[in-house]
Amino acid sequence: MHTVVERELELGLVLSPERCVAVPARLTYRTDDPYAVHVTFHIGSDAPVNWTFARELLVEGVFRPCGEGDVRVWPVKVDGRSLVCMALDSPDGEALLEAPATAVSAWLERTLRVVPPGAEQGHLELDKGLSELFAMASRDELRPGGESSGWSPDESPEPGA
C-alpha cells in the first residue's frame, strides 16, 4: 500500500514585478515515487498543468537557491512574507510562481516523516518489478503458434553470433 501526502494551496503566478495572479495548485508526494514531488496547477484550461521534479530540490530551495535548467527554486521575502519561488521552464513557456513558505515547509515535513531522506530506495519495490518482468518473460518464451524461441536464458549465444 502506498501513502500519498497532498496539500492544496494558492500560488502566485508572477506576471510582472507589480502583478501577480492567484493559481490554485496541489502538491502531491507518493511513496511509490519517493524521490519526486508533483505539482498540479489549475490555470483555467481544459487540463491542469503537471510538473514533477526532485523532492530534494524543493527541500533545499526552501533554504537557499538551487536548481538549474527547467526547475529552479529559492526563498525570498516580499513585504515581510516568506515565500518559495519556483521558476519553471519548458518548450511551451516559462512561469515564475510564488508559494507561501510556511505551507510548503509544513507539507515537506509531512513527506519527510513518511519517507525520511536516504530511505527512498526502500520504497521503490525493485524486487517486485523485477519479479513481474521475469514472469512476463517466462510467458513470452513460446512464440505465437506454440513454437519455442530456440533460446534458453540458461544458454549463452555463440561468440560472434
Backbone torsions as a table, in degrees:
resi	resn	phi	psi	omega
1	MET	NA	139.2	-178.0
2	HIS	-105.9	149.9	177.5
3	THR	-104.6	141.0	177.3
4	VAL	-121.9	131.1	176.7
5	VAL	-115.6	116.9	-177.0
6	GLU	-123.3	158.0	176.1
7	ARG	-151.4	121.2	173.0
8	GLU	-86.9	137.3	176.2
9	LEU	-157.2	168.7	179.2
10	GLU	-106.5	124.8	176.8
11	LEU	-101.8	159.4	174.4
12	GLY	-105.1	121.6	174.6
13	LEU	-88.2	114.4	-175.9
14	VAL	-81.7	115.7	178.3
15	LEU	-95.0	-31.6	176.4
16	SER	-160.2	171.8	179.1
17	PRO	-59.0	-24.4	-178.5
18	GLU	-100.0	-11.5	-171.4
19	ARG	-131.0	130.2	180.0
20	CYS	-136.5	136.8	-179.2
21	VAL	-113.6	135.7	179.1
22	ALA	-70.8	134.7	178.9
23	VAL	-131.0	116.4	175.0
24	PRO	-65.5	139.8	-177.4
25	ALA	-145.6	162.3	175.3
26	ARG	-131.5	127.5	171.8
27	LEU	-93.8	132.0	-179.2
28	THR	-133.0	135.5	173.3
29	TYR	-129.0	130.9	-179.4
30	ARG	-123.6	135.4	-179.3
31	THR	-69.5	-17.1	176.0
32	ASP	-81.8	-4.3	174.5
33	ASP	-136.2	64.8	-163.6
34	PRO	-70.0	-15.1	-179.7
35	TYR	-91.2	-9.6	-169.7
36	ALA	-114.3	155.1	166.2
37	VAL	-118.7	149.6	-178.9
38	HIS	-121.5	131.5	178.2
39	VAL	-121.6	125.6	179.0
40	THR	-114.0	124.8	179.7
41	PHE	-107.0	133.7	177.3
42	HIS	-105.6	99.6	-172.1
43	ILE	-107.2	15.2	178.2
44	GLY	86.4	6.9	177.1
45	SER	-91.0	177.7	-179.2
46	ASP	-60.4	-37.3	-179.2
47	ALA	-127.1	147.3	177.3
48	PRO	-68.5	161.8	176.8
49	VAL	-98.3	128.0	-177.8
50	ASN	-114.6	135.5	173.8
51	TRP	-128.0	141.4	176.2
52	THR	-130.1	130.6	176.4
53	PHE	-152.3	175.4	-173.2
54	ALA	-65.9	133.1	175.8
55	ARG	-59.1	-40.0	-179.2
56	GLU	-57.8	-35.8	178.4
57	LEU	-62.8	-44.2	-180.0
58	LEU	-69.9	-40.3	178.1
59	VAL	-59.2	-48.0	-179.5
60	GLU	-67.7	-37.6	-177.5
61	GLY	-66.5	-18.0	175.3
62	VAL	-68.2	-27.6	-174.9
63	PHE	-105.5	-31.6	-175.2
64	ARG	-157.2	156.8	178.0
65	PRO	-60.4	136.4	177.9
66	CYS	-155.3	167.7	179.5
67	GLY	91.7	157.7	174.7
68	GLU	-154.2	157.8	-179.6
69	GLY	83.6	-128.7	-171.7
70	ASP	-69.8	-29.5	-176.9
71	VAL	-132.3	124.9	174.4
72	ARG	-130.0	141.4	-176.3
73	VAL	-135.7	139.9	177.4
74	TRP	-158.5	154.3	176.9
75	PRO	-87.0	153.7	178.2
76	VAL	-155.5	155.0	172.6
77	LYS	-113.5	128.7	178.6
78	VAL	-129.9	120.2	-179.5
79	ASP	51.4	40.4	178.3
80	GLY	80.1	-1.6	178.6
81	ARG	-98.4	137.1	175.2
82	SER	-86.6	125.9	-178.6
83	LEU	-127.1	158.1	169.9
84	VAL	-113.4	121.7	178.9
85	CYS	-95.2	140.5	176.0
86	MET	-127.8	118.3	175.1
87	ALA	-100.9	119.7	-177.6
88	LEU	-115.3	133.6	-176.8
89	ASP	-131.9	126.4	178.7
90	SER	-141.2	170.2	175.9
91	PRO	-60.4	-23.3	-179.6
92	ASP	-83.4	-11.7	-180.0
93	GLY	147.9	-176.4	-179.4
94	GLU	-122.9	152.5	176.4
95	ALA	-145.7	141.9	172.3
96	LEU	-116.5	120.2	-177.3
97	LEU	-120.5	145.5	175.9
98	GLU	-117.4	134.7	178.6
99	ALA	-125.9	146.3	176.4
100	PRO	-63.4	123.4	-175.3
101	ALA	-61.0	-37.5	-178.2
102	THR	-65.6	-39.7	179.5
103	ALA	-67.9	-43.0	179.8
104	VAL	-66.2	-44.4	-179.8
105	SER	-62.6	-43.0	179.4
106	ALA	-63.3	-42.0	178.0
107	TRP	-65.0	-43.8	178.4
108	LEU	-61.3	-39.9	177.5
109	GLU	-59.5	-39.9	177.2
110	ARG	-62.4	-41.7	179.8
111	THR	-66.2	-36.8	-178.6
112	LEU	-71.6	-26.2	174.0
113	ARG	-73.8	-35.2	179.9
114	VAL	-71.6	-46.8	177.3
115	VAL	-134.4	100.2	179.4
116	PRO	-63.9	153.2	176.2
117	PRO	-56.4	134.8	-178.7
118	GLY	93.7	-13.5	-179.5
119	ALA	-101.5	4.8	-175.3
120	GLU	-60.1	-41.8	-175.2
121	GLN	-58.2	-33.3	179.6
122	GLY	-66.3	-13.1	-179.4
123	HIS	-101.8	1.6	-176.6
124	LEU	-79.2	-19.3	-180.0
125	GLU	54.5	46.2	179.2
126	LEU	-62.9	-38.9	-180.0
127	ASP	-61.5	-41.7	179.3
128	LYS	-63.5	-43.4	179.3
129	GLY	-63.4	-41.8	178.1
130	LEU	-65.5	-40.4	178.0
131	SER	-60.1	-41.4	179.0
132	GLU	-64.7	-41.1	178.4
133	LEU	-64.0	-43.5	178.9
134	PHE	-64.7	-37.1	178.0
135	ALA	-64.8	-40.9	178.2
136	MET	-65.5	-40.4	-179.0
137	ALA	-65.0	-39.0	-179.5
138	SER	-68.8	-30.7	176.8
139	ARG	-71.5	-27.8	-177.3
140	ASP	-88.8	2.2	-178.6
141	GLU	-61.6	-32.7	176.7
142	LEU	-92.9	133.0	177.4
143	ARG	-81.1	165.1	176.7
144	PRO	-53.1	137.6	-178.5
145	GLY	92.5	0.8	174.7
146	GLY	85.6	4.7	-179.8
147	GLU	-77.3	142.5	176.9
148	SER	-73.7	149.4	179.7
149	SER	-70.4	-16.9	178.7
150	GLY	85.0	-3.8	180.0
151	TRP	-128.5	133.9	179.5
152	SER	-110.7	143.2	179.0
153	PRO	-61.7	-18.0	179.0
154	ASP	-80.8	-13.3	-178.4
155	GLU	-99.2	149.8	174.1
156	SER	-105.9	143.8	176.5
157	PRO	-65.8	151.9	178.9
158	GLU	-68.0	147.7	179.2
159	PRO	-56.3	139.5	179.5
160	GLY	80.2	0.1	-178.4
161	ALA	-80.1	NA	NA
